[in-house]
Amino acid sequence: MRPTPSSSAASDHATLADRYAATRRLTVDLVAPLTEEDCCVQSQTCSSPTKWHLGHTTWFFERFVVRDALGLEPYSDAFEYVFNSYYNTIGNRQPRARRGVLTRPGLGEVLAYRDVVDDRVERALREGSLPEQAREVVELGLNHEQQHQELLLMDIKHLFSCNPLGVEYASDASAEGAAISGMGWVAFDEGVRPIGQDLGTDPRVYDNEGPGHRVFLEAFELADRLVTNRDYLEFVLDNGYERPEHWLDLGWQAVQANGWQAPLYWSERDGDWLEFTLSGWSALELDTPVAHLSLYEADAYARWAGARLPTECELEAAWDRRACDGAMLEDRVFHPSASGSGETGVRQLMGDLWEWTSSSYGPYPGYAPPPGAVGEYNGKFMCNQYVLRGGCCVTPRAHLRPTYRNFYEPEARWAFSGVRLARSV
């Protein structure tokens, strides 16, 4: 007979089980507006079909909790190949660029797969039969699921943008703010600042957020808001995409090779500028933050504006000066919001858009990846990527903290990424 957990332990198990159920249910809720055909298509090699997101997040819990911790048989041996993402130590997998050819399993079978795995994990959580290490993996899996909720919406937005019918994911629910005047600046003194945090201080923390350490920052200033469409349109109309003096060399190569002339999802028609959102095409809202920039575009704009991109440590150090939050997934606006000009301090540090930094994604001093396959989650990507901070309008609020380090390749544009300016003093 399994021993009965203490009342406090049972409460902890129930709380984690409730969070597990709510997080998994939210993913399915986000899929509800889609057709089965929507869920099968892959519009670019860096995206994944919605059906694959549903299957992969389920496979994560099955592989690392149901199989490794509970010792149960897999739902399907074939799913080990189909829904593995990049875990080389586990085995071969469907190539990322060809996930869209997987017409089978169907959406119904993938949802049935989720139900089976969820039943096994929730039962183990509520019974208190998972060892502590496995509970930590569940916490990691919930973070992982929240990442894929964000990715799912970014991938759907790109897919719908390719459709000439102007498909909408949601009705227009954009968050409107007060009209914005000029950009202000907030000064920060030089000094030694704590960065990151040690594992064990917060069960949500990824290994790449630690170890906690200190850095010395020279005095700097941050813009009090994100760069807006109005700001960026001036750069476009000043022939910013035709002037190589503003661009890093690889950025200029990307502009030439891809024919970039404006941010992704912008379109100029008969002198009017339009933008594609998850609510379809609409007139470009000039006071909302400019979205879907690559690192190269964010850096070029900063140079043109006589500023620079902040470092990730500067943005983390600024969190205690945060005055308000931007739009996040719970707001269901699926688009960045205009920042109210009546607020003071550094605004929009959390939500609205992921903010590019000039920091290469690398290990903190003393970093070591965890043992086993889960050690492949972050560490092996510490090459040729740049850090983004702050979350975006499709990030779950509970997913974020000041130390969170997102990362993308510098040419990536389909993410909800924007730019905040910085200046050295």
HELIX and SHEET records of a PDB file:
HELIX    1   1 SER A    7  VAL A   31  1                                  25    
HELIX    2   2 ASP A   38  CYS A   40  5                                   3    
HELIX    3   3 THR A   50  PHE A   61  1                                  12    
HELIX    4   4 GLU A   62  ARG A   67  3                                   6    
HELIX    5   5 ASP A   77  VAL A   82  1                                   6    
HELIX    6   6 ARG A   96  VAL A  101  5                                   6    
HELIX    7   7 LEU A  107  GLU A  127  1                                  21    
HELIX    8   8 GLU A  132  SER A  161  1                                  30    
HELIX    9   9 ASP A  207  GLU A  209  5                                   3    
HELIX   10  10 ASN A  229  LEU A  237  1                                   9    
HELIX   11  11 GLY A  240  GLU A  242  5                                   3    
HELIX   12  12 PRO A  244  HIS A  246  5                                   3    
HELIX   13  13 ASP A  249  ASN A  258  1                                  10    
HELIX   14  14 LEU A  295  TRP A  304  1                                  10    
HELIX   15  15 GLU A  312  ALA A  317  1                                   6    
HELIX   16  16 ALA A  318  ARG A  321  5                                   4    
HELIX   17  17 LEU A  329  ASP A  331  5                                   3    
HELIX   18  18 ALA A  373  GLU A  376  5                                   4    
HELIX   19  19 GLY A  379  PHE A  381  5                                   3    
HELIX   20  20 ARG A  397  HIS A  399  5                                   3    
SHEET    1   A 3 TRP A 185  PHE A 188  0                                        
SHEET    2   A 3 PHE A 220  ALA A 223 -1                                        
SHEET    3   A 3 ALA A 422  SER A 424 -1                                        
SHEET    1   B 2 GLY A 191  ILE A 195  0                                        
SHEET    2   B 2 HIS A 213  LEU A 217 -1                                        
SHEET    1   C 3 TRP A 266  ARG A 269  0                                        
SHEET    2   C 3 ASP A 272  THR A 277 -1                                        
SHEET    3   C 3 GLY A 280  ALA A 283 -1                                        
SHEET    1   D 4 ASN A 406  TYR A 408  0                                        
SHEET    2   D 4 TYR A 386  ARG A 389 -1                                        
SHEET    3   D 4 TRP A 354  SER A 360 -1                                        
SHEET    4   D 4 SER A 417  GLY A 418  1                                        
END                                                                             
